[in-house]
Amino acid sequence: MPTQFFSAARAFVWASIFAALGVLLCSCADGRDDSGPSANGPSASASGPSAKELKAIANTHYKATPGQPRECLGRLVFDVAENVEVAVSPDHTDYVFGMSTRGWWVGKKSVEAAGVIISINGPLPKTELDEVMRYHKLGIKNQISKRQKKLTRKRERIKTILAIEQQADHSSNQNPEGIPSTLGNHRAAVLELEETLKKLKASLSYNGFDVGLPDSRGWRDTAYLWRDQRLYTITLNLYQDERSEAQRQAALITAANNFRTRELFEIPEDIGICFPYGFIKDNGTQEFYVRSLFRYKDRPGVKFTFLTETVGHMGPEPTVFNAAARAIPKGSVFREQEEKIDRRVGPHSVKMGPLAAQQGGFSAKLKGAQGPIETYDVYTGYAGYAGSQVLPTIVVNMESTTQKDEPALKSDPPPFDESYGRLNALLHSINLRPTTQAMPELR
């Protein structure tokens, strides 16, 4: 859906948010019901999930139909159709869907697990392994070139300042104020640049490290693995990382050994984190963040964005607020009278597997050559509990795009009721992925 649509929508959102919040908060004041965990997650209990909630997520009553394709993400599993098309990351060459053949990890964190950040690009030839190493070397050479030019400019500036100072000494005037301090600053910058250049030139002899696995390369804090015609990049999350280079390298090698590829509909039984075309084992206690984007080939104008993550120090997902914000009031007019909101979804509580989540959205009518076209956007979110691995944040967004917005589409989105039914079937099927060994939290 185009950016200008949402820019216009924001003008109408705030008037409805607080009224919607009042209705929603009254309808779910205690945040709990007898059928599953709280919709409000940590806000309902500062001490974490109750035994009843843990039991609900561990022993869901949902049973998939025999032969039903299922996918996994994070520590969850859910139903999909066989014609699902999964993107590995949002790609700027395909703004609407991110279905690029070369992957889409530019500027987006989509998988963080087991202390590393993982990206997937492909399909790509095996030669890309050598290309990334060449790229690193080229990066060093570019840095050397830029700093060398800067050093030359600094030295020329010092010569200019000295000439001005010398000229002042031969005149009757006193030395210009500020020359000593300015000269000192430039000389300090020259020394710093010379030291940086020395280190950069020395680093040209660095050729990476041995990951110890076939078709792999290692460079500083990153390991590259070529698997199934895709290039997987495993990078350490260096935030507040005080480990030595040898310790970081060992951690990367461990992560690379815990990683494996997987095909769509392949559900691992080990404890760990699922993501598109991959899986990494962990001990069931580490923080994670996973985001996936998918659509169905028979309905390319509707995309689903699925996110799950452990609740971090910033607190839980504001699901009540987000659901209310997305439920734009009926009758608002956008695009100079072309588009009208004709249906509001919620905000209300819905089931996400055994969990009580918050949902809000809207459906609008767009004028088309062959008659009205439905376009829609629906948010569903479960806040999760801080410190819980089995009750993390879960967010599913459904969003449509029309041919007018994306001419490459061969058809406009289907009626809202069809897509909303597909969304709710997905939500109903979400549950904790079964593992051969129970998650530590459930033992």
N, C-alpha and C positions, 0 to 999 in steps of 0.2 A: 504494500500500500504506500503511496507516495508521501514524501516528507511534508509537502504542503498540506496534505489532508490532516495530518496530526498537528501541524502548527495551528491550523484553524480550529481543530477540535479542542485544543488546550483552553481556548477562550471560554468554552462551555463547560469544561470539566469541573473547574473549581466550584461553580455554583451548585453542583450536584453531589460533590464528594461528601461534604459534611452531613447532608441529609441522608445520603445513602449509608454513610457510616453509622448514623444513629439507628437506622432500621436494622442494619446488619448486626450491630453490637447488641441490640435488644433481642434479636432472634437467636443469638448464640452467646448469651451473657456468660455462661459458665465455661464455654469452650469445649465441653466434653459431652459425649453421649455414651450409651451403653454398648454401641457397636464398634468402637474403635478409638484410637488415639485422638488427642486434641487437635483441633484445627489451628489453634494458636501456639502450639508447641511450647517453647520455653516460658512464654508469658503465663501459661496456665500453672506451671509448677517450677519454681526456681531450683528445686532439688533434682530435676531430671524426670525422665519418663517413669511411670508407675509400672509395677509388675504386670498389671492388666494390659497396659499398652504394649509392653515388650512381648507378651504372649500373643496379642492380636497380630503383630507384624510377623512373628515367628510361625504362627499357625493359621495362616489365612485359609478361609474356606473356598477360595476361588480355585477351580480346576479347569485348566485349559482343555479345549476340545482336542481329542486325539488327532495328530497331524497338523495342529495349529502352529504356524511359524511363530517363534518368539525371539525377541532380541533382548540384549542386556546392556545396561548403562550404569556405571558406578557399581553399587552393590544391589541394584534392582534388576527385575526382569519384567517384560510386558509383551503383550500380543501385537503382532503386525501382520500385514498381508504379504503374500509372496512377491507381489510386484512393488515392494517398497524400494525406494532409491535413497541411499544414505550418503550425505556429503561428509567429507572428513573435516571441513572447516569452511567459514564464509569466505568467498573469493570475490575480490573487487572486479574481476572480469565478468562475473555473473552476479550483479547486484541483488537480484531477486532471490536466487536459490543457493548460490555458492556451490554449484555443481561442476566446478572446473576440473578438467582432466589432470591438472597439475597440482591440485591441492589448494588449501586456502588458509594458511596459518598466519598471514600477514597482520600483525597488530592485534591478534586475538589469542587469548589464553583459553584453550578448549579442553585440555587434559592436564591436570596436575595430580599426581598420585605417587605414593612411596617416596616422597622427597624430591621428585623430579618433575619437569615439565616435558610433555611428549607432544610431538607434532607428526603429522602424516602427510606425505606428498606423493602423488603418483596418479596413474602408472608412470614410471620413469625407468630408463635403462640403467644397468649396473654401473655404467661409466660416470653416473652422477656422484658416486663415492669419491672418485678422484677429482671431480669438478669442485666439490665442496672444500677439499683440501687446497686446491689451487686458489679458490676464492679467498680462503683465510690468508694465504701467502700474499695474494694481491692486495688484500686489505691492509696488511702491514706495510707494503710498499707505498700504498696511497697515503698512509699516515706519515711515513717518512718524508714523502714529497711535500705534503702540506706543512709539516713542521719545519722542513728545510727552508721553504719559501718564507715562512713566518720569521725564522731566525735571521734570514738575510735582511728582511725589512727592519727588524729590531737593530741589527748592526748598523744599517744605513742611518737609522734614526739617531743612534748614539753619535755617529760621525757628524751628523747635522747639528746636534746639540753642542758637541765639543767645538765646532766651528763658530757657532753663535757665541759661546763662552769666550773663545779666543779673541773674537772681534770686539767683544765688550771690554776685554782687558786692555786693548790698545786705544780705547776711546776714553773720554773724560767721564763717561757715565759709570755708575756702579754696575756690578754684575746683575743681570735680570733676576728678579726674585723667582724662586722655584726651580731654577736649573739644577742645583745639587740633588734635590729630592727626585726630580724627574729622571735625571741621569741614573740615580741609584736604582730606581724602579726598573728601568730598561735593562740595566746590567744584571739585576736579579733575574729578570725574565729570560735573558740570554743564557745564564747559567742553568736555569731550569730546563729550557729547551734543549741545550746541549746534553744534559743528563738523560732526558727523555729519548732523544735521538740515539744515544749510546745504547740504551736498553732495547729500543725497537730494532736497531741493526743487529744486535746480538740475537734477538728472537727470530731472525730470518733463518737461523740454523736449526730451529725447532721443527720437527717433522711429525709431531703428534705422538700418540702412545698406542700400544697394542691392547685392544679390547679383549682379545683372546677368543673371539668368535669368528666364524666364517663370514665373509662379505661384510666386514665392519671396519670402521676407522674411529680413532679417538683424537680429539683436539681440545686441550685445556679442560674446560668444564662441560664438554659435549661429546656424546657418542653417537655415531651414525651407523644405522643398520639397514642393509638392503634386503628386503624380504618380500616375496610374492609380488615382484614388480613395483614395490613401493619403497620409498626412502623414509625411514622412521628416525626422527631426531630426538634424542634423550638428553636433556639439559638439566644440570643441577639448579635448584632454587637457592640462590646464594644470599638471600635476605638474612642478615645477621649470622652468616656462616663464617665461623672462625677456625675451621679445620685447615690443616696444612694441604698443600697441593697433592701430596701423596695420599692423604686421607680422602680428599675429594675424588681423586682418580679411582681409588678402591671402591668408593660408594657408587660411582658411575658404572664400574664393571659389575658390581652386585646387581644394580638396577637392570643392566642390559641382560644379565643372566636370568633375572626374574621375569623378563618380558617375553612374550610370544605373540605371534599373529593368530588371528582367528577369522573365519569366514562369517558372513551374515548367518544368523539363526544358530550359530554354534554357541552353546551356553556352557562355560567352564564350571567345574565343580569345586575348584580350589578357592580358598579365601583370597580376595584381591579385587581389583578394579577393572571393569569392562569399559571399553571405549570403541569407537568404530574401527573395525578391522584389527583390533589388538586387545591385549589383556596383560596386566602386570600383577604378580603375586605380592601380597604384603601380609602382615601379621594380624590384620583386622582392627588395628588401633590408630592407624595413621590418617591424617587429614587428606581430603581429596576434593577435587573440583572437576566435573566432567560436563561438557556441553555438546549436544549433537543436533544436527539438522537433518530432517528427512521429509520426503513427500512420496506420493503414490503415482506410478506412471500413468494410471488411468485418470488421475485428477492433478495434473502438474501445476494448476493454479492455486493449490492449497499447500502450505508448508507447515510443519510442526517443529518447534524448537523445544528440546527436552534438556533441562539442566538439573543436576543434582550435586550437592556439595555438603560437607560438614559445616555446621554453624560455627563461624569464626568469631574473632574478638569484637567485630563490629556489631554482633548481635544477629538475630534471625531475620529472614525475609519478612518484610512488612506486608504479609499476604492480605490482611483485611483492607488496608489502605490501597494496595495495588488493584485488588478486585473492584473496589468502589471507584477508583480512578478510571478503570477501563470501561465501566458500565455507563457510557455517555447517555444522557437523557434522550428519550424519544422525541422526534420532531425537530431536532436541531438541523439547520441548513448549512451546507458547505459547498465549496466550489461554485460559487455564484448560482445557487439554486439547483445545481445539477444533481447533487448527492444529498440524500436525506436519510437520517437514522429512522428506521421503522420498527426496530425491535431492540430492547435492552435485555441483556442476559445478567440476571442477578442485580447487585451482588448477593450471593447466597452460598450456603455450605453445600458441598457435594462430596461424594465418596471418591477417594483416590486409593483403590484397593481397599484395605481395611481402615484407611486413614480418613479423617474429616478435614477436607481442604476448603479453600475459599475460591470462588469463581466469579468473574465479572467480564462483560464484553458487550458487543453490539453487532447488529447486522444493519447494513444500509442499502438503499436502492440507488443505483447509478443509471442514468439514461443511456440506452444503447440503441444502435441502429435497428436492431430486431426486437426491441422492447427492453423493459427494466432488467438490469443485471445486479445480482446480489453480491455484496462484498462485506467481509466481516473480520472481526478480530476478537479472540476470546483468551483470557488469562485464567489459569488455574494454578494455585500455589499452596503448598503445605510448608509451614515455617520450619519444622524440625526442632530438635533439642540440642543445645550446646553440649558437647562432649559425647554425643551419641553417634555411633557408626551405623546403626540399624534404623534410626529415625532421623535421617538427614533432611536438609531442605530439598524439596522437589518442586520444580516449576515446569509446566507444559503450556506453551503458547501455540495457538492455532491462528494463522493469518492467511488471508486470500489476496490474490493479485489478478487484475483483469488484463485483457489484451491491450486495452488502451494504455495501461501503465507499462506493460512488457509485451511489445509487438511479437517477440519470438514465440509466445504462447500460441498454440493452435486452437485453444478454446478458452472461454471464460470460466470462472469457478462454478461448480455445481450449486444447487440451492443450499441455503444455510442448513436446513434440517438434515440433509444428507451428511454434510461435513460434521455437524454437531453430533450426530449419532455416531460417526466414526471416532470423534474425539472422546466421547463418553465411554465407548467400548474400550478404547485404549486406557483411559483412566481407571476403569473398573478392573482391568487386568493387572495393574501394577502391584507387585509385591516383592518381598525380599528374595533375592536369588538363593536357592537352596545350595548348600555346600556340604561336602562329605564330612567335614569337621565343623561343628557349630561355631558361630562367631563368638569371640571372647565375652561379649556383652550378654550373651544368651546362655552361657554355660552355668 
